[in-house]
């Protein structure tokens, strides 16, 4: 096999393998007086069940075959990486039991098994084990298998759950009678994994999806083992930009229906003992106001941004819930973001963020004592976790850092005694003292300080010659926690540093951080990432020929944008399930979830939004220039970002770009947005990504 050397690194790539050439077909998009040619529009046909469906699948298979042949020299290395990463995972394991209504619930995994068993013990942990769901057995024969929405009835005798065997997040509702072991299909399809029991142990409320757009449209009431056609719609959402869901209050005295978009929300409530009653509106939706509701046994608690950018907490009586009767409890603070609350009978726990770091605040309802849990590391993430019991003095919380594996703690709020219940075991001789984490700040073009979390193995030289992988997301107000990942050790141990750019569009530095990275300010997300990369180069953590980038979904949009805007800054980019055909997707309301996204990206039916989206959409802005080496991944059944977006983008890149840098498209023909469903199979995709980066660095072992 002949080979050539890439211009960026002296890497041998096969030269006698021809890359696929996608068909071009005439299609024009005309809007706002502008006509744009889209020769790869036909790739939507598999989704639309159009005449080119077979051609689409054949093209995706051709790209997979090309990737395999071009990366064939890394086959053994990928297998070794997979084995290495898998070997760090304790295969036989058990979660920390969660106490709820007289039972301890937990999951456990077994050696060699991809899934898990959902179990419980009655009264104490020495009681006999009851296996509620053997997911290992249930998944047999399925290329993809996932369950969600597990919920136990108040009398402890019934378990409702959703089953997805396609990877489209469309669940089939099933109920298991825990007294007989019989599982019954309830005939209810196309649901979210969101089910709530009423106190009669017979009524189940669930979220119904539109099977085409995948929008959550209705909350319905189902009677156990009755025909699905008899189900009653108790709420229908008319605003197709909102998501809806159903839940219980912490004190389990009310059932809540929440409708929420990016800018506003609305809640309805129903006493849990009256399942056939009518839901009462809590407070009609207000323009640009978000609010969430929970309740203890005395009052409602409202977390809201009403006249409070970073949110505050209000209280309301059970019989006076409109905003005029809300009473302020936790005031708004400019430097602290209120993320949410966790209620107990005698305590309120508030999750906050300050300067990009998590804080857990505990208030004693009786004594008024108000304090924060102490954390020592400079880069970490912490939050309440698994607090299912309402009447308890024990707070459970999780803690993790880039050098500390995920840990679960219980703190007795009466005595302050803290007990570590479990820390993720990392096999193979992992020593956290071998690694170093830092918090850095890059200066953006407009002067804003952008946090960067970085980890590397001690001995890492800041001489500009070391490889570094920079990760980013920056959308929907989702903050990227500086967490631990045992698979990542395979990069760190080979000399890589790993960094997270906490760019605008997330919410790490408060709500304004999100507001400054969406809609007509979206480009801040991309320029922040570039500024972080340039800062790491300037400070000699790396250099452009050793700098790599990764992001997925909306983070894949980030990858596409920076590839267009700063192609010489990166040697390699991996874009996972990337949202890269922004204009065309946002113009088509039949594509799943599109209308829910208008408040995040803008509606291109509006000319100003159209022009702004068009100015950064990766697919629209491919030009004839050299791009970084790129690996793009997608899933044929992706429910969040349809396969045709990355497929079209790669086809256009391949036909347009200059230079010898490689370009690969990997389509998972069996899976969707989240990849494989098993415990270990996803590591094969990680191994491919790592092998891609390592090959570009000339590292093959």
VENGIQUI-V319781 format. One record per pair of residues at least 4 apart in sequence whose C-alpha atoms are under 7 Angstrom apart, sorted by the first residue. I is the first residue (numbers start at 1). J is the second residue. If there is no record, write none. Layout:
I:J / I:J
This chain:
1:14 / 2:14 / 2:15 / 2:16 / 3:12 / 3:13 / 3:14 / 3:15 / 4:12 / 4:13 / 4:14 / 4:15 / 5:10 / 5:11 / 5:12 / 5:13 / 6:10 / 6:11 / 6:12 / 6:660 / 6:661 / 7:660 / 8:545 / 8:571 / 9:696 / 9:697 / 11:696 / 11:698 / 13:70 / 14:70 / 19:66 / 20:62 / 20:63 / 22:59 / 22:651 / 24:39 / 24:40 / 25:39 / 25:40 / 26:39 / 27:37 / 27:38 / 27:39 / 27:41 / 28:35 / 28:36 / 28:37 / 28:38 / 29:35 / 29:36 / 29:37 / 30:34 / 30:35 / 30:36 / 31:35 / 32:607 / 40:648 / 42:52 / 43:56 / 43:644 / 43:648 / 44:48 / 44:644 / 45:49 / 45:50 / 45:51 / 45:52 / 45:53 / 46:50 / 46:52 / 46:53 / 46:56 / 49:53 / 52:56 / 53:57 / 54:58 / 55:59 / 56:60 / 57:61 / 58:62 / 59:63 / 60:64 / 60:667 / 61:65 / 62:66 / 63:67 / 63:665 / 63:666 / 64:68 / 64:665 / 64:666 / 64:667 / 65:69 / 66:70 / 67:71 / 67:664 / 67:665 / 67:666 / 68:72 / 74:78 / 74:691 / 75:79 / 76:80 / 77:81 / 77:700 / 77:701 / 78:82 / 78:687 / 78:688 / 78:691 / 79:83 / 80:84 / 81:85 / 81:687 / 82:86 / 82:683 / 82:684 / 82:687 / 83:87 / 84:88 / 85:487 / 86:680 / 87:427 / 88:426 / 88:427 / 88:428 / 88:486 / 89:426 / 89:427 / 90:425 / 90:427 / 91:109 / 91:110 / 91:111 / 91:112 / 92:109 / 92:110 / 92:111 / 93:108 / 93:109 / 93:110 / 94:107 / 94:108 / 94:109 / 95:106 / 95:107 / 95:108 / 96:106 / 96:421 / 96:422 / 97:104 / 97:105 / 97:106 / 98:104 / 98:105 / 98:106 / 98:386 / 98:388 / 99:103 / 99:104 / 99:105 / 99:388 / 99:389 / 100:104 / 100:388 / 100:389 / 102:122 / 102:123 / 103:120 / 103:121 / 103:122 / 103:123 / 104:120 / 104:121 / 104:122 / 105:119 / 105:120 / 105:121 / 106:118 / 106:119 / 106:120 / 107:116 / 107:117 / 107:118 / 107:119 / 108:116 / 108:117 / 108:118 / 109:113 / 109:115 / 109:116 / 109:117 / 113:136 / 114:136 / 114:678 / 114:679 / 114:680 / 115:135 / 115:136 / 115:678 / 115:679 / 116:134 / 116:135 / 116:136 / 117:131 / 117:133 / 117:134 / 117:135 / 117:136 / 118:131 / 118:132 / 118:133 / 118:134 / 119:129 / 119:130 / 119:131 / 119:132 / 120:129 / 120:130 / 120:131 / 121:125 / 121:127 / 121:128 / 121:129 / 121:130 / 122:127 / 134:138 / 135:139 / 136:140 / 139:145 / 142:165 / 143:670 / 144:165 / 144:166 / 144:167 / 144:670 / 144:671 / 144:676 / 144:677 / 145:164 / 145:165 / 145:677 / 146:163 / 146:164 / 146:165 / 146:677 / 147:161 / 147:162 / 147:163 / 147:164 / 148:161 / 148:162 / 148:163 / 148:193 / 149:161 / 149:162 / 149:193 / 149:194 / 149:195 / 150:159 / 150:160 / 150:161 / 151:159 / 151:160 / 151:161 / 151:195 / 151:196 / 152:156 / 152:158 / 152:159 / 152:160 / 153:157 / 153:158 / 153:159 / 153:197 / 153:201 / 154:199 / 154:201 / 155:201 / 157:177 / 157:178 / 157:179 / 158:175 / 158:176 / 158:177 / 158:178 / 159:175 / 159:176 / 159:177 / 160:174 / 160:175 / 160:176 / 161:173 / 161:174 / 161:175 / 162:171 / 162:172 / 162:173 / 162:174 / 162:193 / 163:171 / 163:172 / 163:173 / 164:169 / 164:170 / 164:171 / 164:172 / 167:637 / 167:671 / 167:672 / 168:637 / 168:638 / 168:639 / 168:672 / 169:192 / 169:639 / 170:190 / 170:191 / 170:192 / 171:189 / 171:190 / 171:191 / 171:192 / 171:193 / 172:188 / 172:189 / 172:190 / 172:191 / 173:185 / 173:186 / 173:187 / 173:188 / 173:189 / 174:183 / 174:184 / 174:185 / 174:186 / 175:183 / 175:184 / 175:185 / 175:186 / 176:181 / 176:182 / 176:183 / 176:184 / 177:181 / 177:182 / 177:183 / 186:225 / 186:228 / 187:227 / 187:228 / 188:228 / 190:208 / 190:209 / 190:211 / 191:207 / 191:208 / 191:209 / 192:207 / 192:208 / 192:209 / 194:206 / 194:207 / 194:245 / 194:246 / 195:204 / 195:205 / 195:206 / 196:204 / 196:205 / 196:206 / 196:246 / 196:247 / 197:201 / 197:203 / 197:204 / 197:205 / 198:203 / 198:204 / 198:272 / 198:273 / 198:275 / 199:272 / 199:273 / 202:223 / 202:224 / 203:221 / 203:222 / 203:223 / 203:224 / 203:275 / 204:221 / 204:222 / 204:223 / 205:219 / 205:220 / 205:221 / 205:222 / 206:219 / 206:220 / 206:221 / 206:246 / 207:216 / 207:218 / 207:219 / 207:220 / 207:245 / 207:246 / 208:216 / 208:217 / 208:218 / 208:219 / 208:220 / 209:214 / 209:215 / 209:216 / 209:217 / 210:214 / 210:215 / 210:216 / 210:217 / 212:592 / 213:590 / 213:591 / 213:592 / 213:593 / 214:592 / 214:593 / 215:592 / 215:593 / 216:243 / 216:244 / 217:236 / 217:237 / 218:233 / 218:235 / 218:236 / 218:237 / 219:233 / 219:234 / 219:235 / 219:236 / 220:231 / 220:232 / 220:233 / 220:234 / 220:235 / 221:231 / 221:232 / 221:233 / 221:234 / 222:231 / 222:232 / 240:595 / 240:596 / 241:261 / 241:595 / 241:596 / 241:597 / 241:598 / 242:259 / 242:260 / 242:261 / 242:596 / 243:259 / 243:260 / 243:261 / 244:258 / 244:259 / 244:260 / 245:257 / 245:258 / 245:259 / 246:256 / 246:257 / 246:258 / 247:255 / 247:256 / 247:257 / 248:252 / 248:254 / 248:255 / 248:256 / 249:253 / 249:254 / 249:255 / 249:294 / 249:295 / 250:294 / 250:295 / 250:296 / 250:343 / 250:390 / 251:295 / 251:296 / 251:297 / 251:390 / 253:271 / 253:272 / 254:269 / 254:270 / 254:271 / 254:272 / 255:269 / 255:270 / 255:271 / 255:272 / 256:267 / 256:268 / 256:269 / 256:270 / 257:267 / 257:268 / 257:269 / 258:266 / 258:267 / 258:268 / 259:265 / 259:266 / 259:267 / 260:264 / 260:265 / 260:266 / 261:265 / 262:599 / 262:600 / 263:288 / 263:289 / 263:290 / 263:599 / 264:285 / 264:286 / 264:287 / 264:288 / 264:289 / 264:290 / 265:285 / 265:289 / 265:290 / 265:291 / 266:283 / 266:284 / 266:285 / 267:281 / 267:282 / 267:283 / 268:279 / 268:280 / 268:281 / 268:282 / 269:279 / 269:280 / 269:281 / 269:282 / 270:278 / 270:279 / 270:280 / 282:321 / 282:322 / 283:321 / 283:322 / 283:323 / 289:305 / 289:306 / 290:304 / 290:305 / 291:302 / 291:303 / 291:304 / 291:305 / 292:302 / 292:303 / 292:304 / 293:300 / 293:301 / 293:302 / 293:303 / 294:300 / 294:301 / 294:302 / 295:299 / 295:300 / 295:301 / 296:300 / 296:343 / 296:345 / 299:315 / 299:316 / 299:317 / 299:318 / 300:315 / 300:316 / 300:317 / 300:318 / 301:313 / 301:314 / 301:315 / 301:316 / 302:313 / 302:314 / 302:315 / 303:311 / 303:312 / 303:313 / 303:314 / 303:340 / 304:311 / 304:312 / 304:313 / 305:309 / 305:310 / 305:311 / 305:312 / 308:312 / 308:332 / 309:511 / 310:332 / 310:333 / 310:334 / 310:336 / 310:337 / 310:338 / 310:510 / 310:511 / 311:332 / 311:337 / 311:338 / 312:330 / 312:331 / 312:332 / 312:338 / 313:328 / 313:329 / 313:330 / 313:331 / 314:326 / 314:327 / 314:328 / 314:329 / 314:330 / 315:326 / 315:327 / 315:328 / 315:329 / 316:320 / 316:321 / 316:325 / 316:326 / 316:327 / 317:321 / 320:325 / 321:325 / 321:326 / 322:326 / 335:354 / 336:352 / 336:353 / 336:354 / 336:510 / 337:352 / 337:353 / 337:354 / 337:510 / 337:511 / 338:351 / 338:352 / 338:353 / 339:351 / 339:352 / 340:350 / 340:351 / 341:348 / 341:349 / 341:350 / 341:351 / 342:348 / 342:349 / 342:350 / 343:347 / 343:348 / 343:349 / 344:348 / 344:390 / 344:391 / 344:392 / 345:390 / 345:391 / 346:364 / 346:365 / 346:366 / 347:362 / 347:363 / 347:364 / 347:365 / 348:362 / 348:363 / 348:364 / 348:365 / 349:360 / 349:361 / 349:362 / 349:363 / 350:360 / 350:361 / 350:362 / 351:359 / 351:360 / 351:361 / 351:383 / 352:358 / 352:359 / 352:360 / 353:357 / 353:358 / 353:359 / 354:358 / 354:509 / 355:509 / 356:508 / 356:509 / 357:380 / 357:381 / 358:381 / 358:382 / 359:372 / 360:372 / 360:373 / 360:383 / 361:371 / 361:372 / 361:373 / 362:370 / 362:371 / 362:372 / 363:368 / 363:369 / 363:370 / 363:371 / 364:368 / 364:369 / 364:370 / 379:401 / 379:438 / 379:439 / 379:453 / 379:482 / 380:400 / 380:401 / 380:402 / 380:482 / 380:483 / 381:399 / 381:400 / 381:401 / 381:481 / 381:482 / 381:483 / 382:397 / 382:398 / 382:399 / 382:400 / 383:397 / 383:398 / 383:399 / 384:396 / 384:397 / 384:398 / 385:396 / 385:397 / 385:398 / 386:396 / 387:395 / 387:396 / 393:412 / 393:413 / 393:414 / 394:410 / 394:411 / 394:412 / 394:413 / 395:410 / 395:411 / 395:412 / 395:413 / 396:409 / 396:410 / 396:411 / 397:408 / 397:409 / 397:410 / 398:407 / 398:408 / 398:409 / 399:406 / 399:407 / 399:408 / 400:404 / 400:405 / 400:406 / 400:407 / 400:483 / 400:484 / 401:405 / 401:482 / 401:483 / 401:484 / 402:437 / 402:455 / 402:482 / 402:483 / 402:484 / 403:432 / 403:435 / 403:437 / 403:484 / 404:432 / 404:484 / 405:423 / 405:424 / 405:484 / 406:423 / 406:424 / 406:484 / 407:422 / 407:423 / 407:424 / 408:420 / 408:421 / 408:422 / 408:423 / 409:418 / 409:419 / 409:420 / 409:421 / 410:418 / 410:419 / 410:420 / 410:421 / 411:416 / 411:417 / 411:418 / 411:419 / 412:416 / 412:417 / 412:418 / 426:430 / 426:486 / 434:457 / 434:458 / 435:455 / 435:456 / 435:457 / 435:458 / 436:455 / 436:456 / 436:457 / 436:458 / 437:454 / 437:455 / 437:456 / 438:453 / 438:454 / 438:455 / 439:451 / 439:452 / 439:453 / 439:454 / 440:451 / 440:452 / 440:453 / 441:449 / 441:450 / 441:451 / 441:452 / 442:449 / 442:450 / 442:451 / 442:531 / 442:532 / 442:535 / 443:447 / 443:448 / 443:449 / 443:450 / 443:531 / 444:448 / 444:449 / 444:450 / 444:528 / 444:531 / 450:502 / 450:503 / 451:501 / 451:502 / 452:499 / 452:500 / 452:501 / 452:502 / 453:482 / 453:499 / 453:500 / 453:501 / 454:497 / 454:498 / 454:499 / 454:500 / 455:497 / 455:498 / 455:499 / 456:460 / 456:492 / 456:496 / 456:497 / 456:498 / 457:492 / 457:493 / 460:495 / 462:540 / 462:541 / 463:540 / 463:541 / 464:537 / 464:540 / 464:541 / 464:542 / 464:543 / 465:542 / 465:543 / 465:546 / 466:495 / 466:496 / 466:541 / 466:542 / 466:546 / 467:495 / 467:496 / 467:497 / 467:542 / 467:546 / 467:547 / 468:496 / 468:497 / 468:498 / 468:542 / 468:546 / 468:547 / 468:548 / 469:497 / 469:498 / 469:499 / 469:547 / 469:548 / 469:549 / 470:498 / 470:499 / 470:500 / 470:501 / 470:548 / 470:549 / 470:550 / 471:499 / 471:500 / 471:501 / 471:549 / 471:550 / 471:551 / 472:500 / 472:501 / 472:502 / 472:550 / 472:551 / 472:555 / 473:551 / 473:554 / 473:555 / 473:558 / 474:478 / 474:503 / 474:504 / 474:505 / 474:506 / 474:525 / 474:555 / 475:505 / 475:506 / 475:554 / 476:505 / 476:506 / 476:600 / 477:505 / 477:506 / 477:507 / 477:514 / 478:506 / 478:507 / 479:506 / 479:507 / 479:508 / 480:502 / 488:492 / 489:493 / 490:494 / 491:495 / 491:496 / 492:496 / 492:497 / 501:529 / 501:532 / 502:508 / 503:525 / 503:528 / 503:529 / 504:513 / 504:514 / 504:516 / 504:517 / 504:524 / 504:525 / 505:513 / 505:514 / 505:515 / 505:516 / 505:517 / 505:518 / 505:525 / 506:513 / 506:514 / 507:511 / 507:513 / 507:514 / 509:513 / 511:515 / 512:516 / 513:517 / 514:518 / 516:521 / 517:521 / 517:522 / 517:523 / 517:524 / 517:525 / 518:522 / 518:600 / 518:601 / 519:600 / 519:601 / 519:602 / 520:612 / 523:527 / 524:528 / 525:529 / 526:530 / 526:558 / 526:561 / 526:562 / 527:531 / 528:532 / 529:533 / 530:534 / 530:562 / 531:535 / 532:536 / 533:537 / 534:538 / 535:539 / 536:540 / 536:541 / 536:542 / 537:541 / 537:542 / 537:543 / 542:546 / 542:547 / 543:547 / 544:568 / 544:569 / 544:570 / 544:571 / 545:570 / 545:571 / 546:571 / 547:570 / 547:571 / 548:570 / 548:571 / 548:572 / 548:573 / 549:572 / 549:573 / 549:574 / 550:559 / 550:573 / 550:574 / 550:575 / 551:555 / 551:556 / 551:558 / 551:559 / 551:574 / 551:575 / 551:576 / 552:556 / 552:575 / 552:576 / 552:577 / 552:578 / 553:557 / 553:576 / 553:577 / 553:578 / 553:579 / 553:641 / 554:558 / 554:578 / 554:579 / 555:559 / 555:578 / 556:560 / 556:575 / 556:576 / 556:577 / 556:578 / 556:579 / 557:561 / 557:578 / 557:579 / 557:580 / 557:618 / 558:562 / 559:563 / 559:575 / 560:564 / 560:580 / 560:618 / 561:565 / 561:616 / 561:617 / 561:618 / 562:566 / 562:567 / 563:567 / 563:627 / 563:628 / 564:618 / 564:621 / 564:622 / 567:627 / 567:628 / 568:628 / 570:628 / 571:628 / 571:629 / 572:628 / 572:629 / 572:630 / 572:693 / 573:628 / 573:629 / 573:630 / 573:631 / 574:630 / 574:631 / 574:632 / 575:631 / 575:632 / 575:633 / 576:632 / 576:633 / 576:634 / 577:633 / 577:634 / 577:641 / 577:673 / 578:641 / 578:646 / 579:641 / 579:645 / 580:617 / 580:618 / 580:619 / 580:645 / 580:646 / 580:649 / 581:585 / 581:617 / 581:618 / 581:619 / 581:645 / 582:586 / 582:613 / 582:617 / 583:587 / 583:604 / 583:613 / 583:614 / 583:617 / 584:588 / 585:591 / 585:594 / 586:594 / 586:603 / 586:604 / 587:604 / 587:605 / 589:594 / 589:595 / 592:639 / 593:597 / 597:601 / 598:602 / 598:603 / 602:609 / 603:609 / 604:609 / 604:610 / 605:610 / 606:610 / 607:611 / 608:612 / 609:613 / 610:614 / 611:615 / 612:616 / 613:617 / 614:620 / 616:621 / 617:621 / 618:622 / 619:649 / 622:653 / 623:656 / 623:657 / 624:656 / 624:657 / 624:658 / 625:657 / 625:658 / 626:657 / 626:658 / 626:659 / 627:657 / 627:661 / 628:661 / 629:661 / 629:662 / 629:663 / 630:662 / 630:663 / 630:664 / 631:663 / 631:664 / 631:665 / 632:646 / 632:664 / 632:665 / 632:666 / 633:665 / 633:666 / 633:667 / 634:643 / 634:646 / 634:666 / 634:667 / 634:668 / 635:643 / 635:667 / 635:668 / 635:669 / 635:671 / 635:672 / 635:673 / 636:643 / 636:667 / 636:668 / 636:669 / 636:670 / 636:671 / 636:672 / 637:670 / 637:671 / 637:672 / 638:642 / 638:643 / 638:671 / 638:672 / 638:673 / 639:672 / 639:673 / 640:673 / 643:647 / 644:648 / 645:649 / 646:650 / 647:651 / 648:652 / 649:653 / 650:654 / 650:665 / 651:655 / 652:656 / 653:657 / 671:675 / 671:676 / 675:682 / 676:681 / 676:682 / 682:686 / 683:687 / 684:688 / 685:689 / 686:690 / 687:691 / 688:692 / 689:693 / 690:694 / 691:695 / 692:696 / 693:697 / 694:698 / 694:699 / 694:700 / 695:699 / 695:700
